[in-house]
Structures are given as structure tokens and as C-alpha cells.
């Protein structure tokens, strides 16, 4: 179930990444660490690599630069999604 929630979090953030950022939750605990290791080995590095490649390709055109930057913003949350929270950009420290 935590992996499904993390996948949903990535999907929502990928749908509209502008105006939002991710912050690390300090109360996540050891299960998040173990889950992040499993995620990294099974799916995370593939997703991060895909975001790097598509971000570079999108940055080749002037129109694609904002979307390339959005792809680069998705790398940390796709690499290690458990223990992260998506917050508005103007309040990155309000959840702590």
C-alpha cells in the first residue's frame, strides 16, 4: 500500500509540478527508509533516468525548457518517494 500511495503522489506531482515542491518529512521513520531502498532498486533509478533523459531532450527547445525543468524537479521524488510531502512553493517549511 505505501508504494501505491507513493506512485499516486508521483502522478499528482507530474500532472501539475508548477508552484509545488517536495520536502522531506522528518517523522517518516525506518519503514520509509527500507521502502525507499526497495523502490530505488526496483523502480526508482529507471524513473529517475527517464526524467533525466526527457528533461534534457525537452530543454533543447525554447518552448520545452519549463517542461524540462519540471522533469528535473521530478527526479528526487521519483528516486526516493517515501517520506516526502508535496507542498506549495510559497510554504516549503510550513509542514515542519
C-alpha positions as CSV (number, residue, x, y, z in Angstrom):
1,X,0.0,0.0,0.0
2,X,2.8,2.6,0.7
3,X,4.1,2.0,-2.8
4,X,0.7,2.7,-4.3
5,X,0.4,5.9,-2.3
6,X,3.9,6.9,-3.5
7,X,3.1,6.2,-7.1
8,X,-0.1,8.3,-6.7
9,X,2.0,11.1,-5.2
10,X,4.4,11.0,-8.2
11,X,1.5,11.0,-10.6
12,X,-0.2,14.0,-9.0
13,X,3.1,15.9,-8.9
14,X,3.8,15.0,-12.5
15,X,0.4,16.2,-13.6
16,X,1.0,19.7,-12.2
17,X,4.5,20.4,-10.9
18,X,4.4,24.1,-11.3
19,X,4.1,26.0,-8.0
20,X,4.8,23.0,-5.8
21,X,7.9,21.5,-4.3
22,X,8.8,18.4,-2.2
23,X,10.0,18.5,1.3
24,X,11.4,15.6,3.4
25,X,9.2,14.5,6.3
26,X,11.2,14.1,9.5
27,X,8.7,11.8,11.1
28,X,8.9,9.2,8.3
29,X,10.9,6.6,10.2
30,X,12.7,3.4,9.4
31,X,10.0,1.8,7.3
32,X,10.2,4.6,4.8
33,X,14.0,4.1,4.6
34,X,13.5,0.3,3.9
35,X,10.7,1.1,1.4
36,X,12.9,3.7,-0.3
37,X,15.7,1.1,-0.7
38,X,13.3,-1.3,-2.3
39,X,11.8,1.4,-4.5
40,X,15.3,2.5,-5.6
41,X,16.3,-1.0,-6.6
42,X,13.1,-2.0,-8.3
43,X,11.7,1.2,-10.0
44,X,13.4,4.4,-8.8
45,X,16.5,4.5,-10.8
46,X,14.6,3.7,-14.0
47,X,12.2,6.6,-13.4
48,X,15.0,9.0,-12.5
49,X,16.9,8.0,-15.6
50,X,13.8,8.6,-17.7
51,X,13.3,12.0,-16.2
52,X,16.9,13.0,-16.8
53,X,16.7,11.9,-20.5
54,X,13.3,13.5,-21.2
55,X,14.4,16.7,-19.3
56,X,17.5,17.1,-21.5
57,X,15.5,16.4,-24.6
58,X,12.8,19.0,-23.7
59,X,15.4,21.6,-22.8
60,X,16.6,21.6,-26.4
61,X,13.8,23.9,-27.5
62,X,12.8,27.2,-26.0
63,X,9.2,26.1,-25.6
64,X,10.2,22.9,-23.8
65,X,12.5,24.5,-21.2
66,X,9.8,24.9,-18.5
67,X,8.8,21.2,-19.0
68,X,12.4,20.1,-18.9
69,X,12.8,21.9,-15.6
70,X,9.6,20.3,-14.4
71,X,11.2,16.9,-15.3
72,X,14.3,17.7,-13.3
73,X,12.1,18.6,-10.3
74,X,10.5,15.1,-10.5
75,X,13.9,13.3,-10.2
76,X,14.1,13.4,-6.3
77,X,10.5,12.3,-5.8
78,X,10.8,9.5,-8.3
79,X,14.1,8.3,-6.9
80,X,13.1,8.2,-3.3
81,X,9.3,8.9,-2.9
82,X,8.6,7.6,0.6
83,X,8.9,10.1,3.4
84,X,8.3,13.1,1.1
85,X,5.5,15.6,1.1
86,X,4.4,17.8,-1.7
87,X,3.7,21.4,-0.6
88,X,3.1,24.8,-2.3
89,X,6.3,26.6,-3.3
90,X,5.5,29.6,-1.1
91,X,5.2,27.3,2.0
92,X,8.1,24.8,1.9
93,X,8.8,24.9,5.6
94,X,5.2,25.3,6.9
95,X,4.7,21.5,7.3
96,X,7.7,21.1,9.6
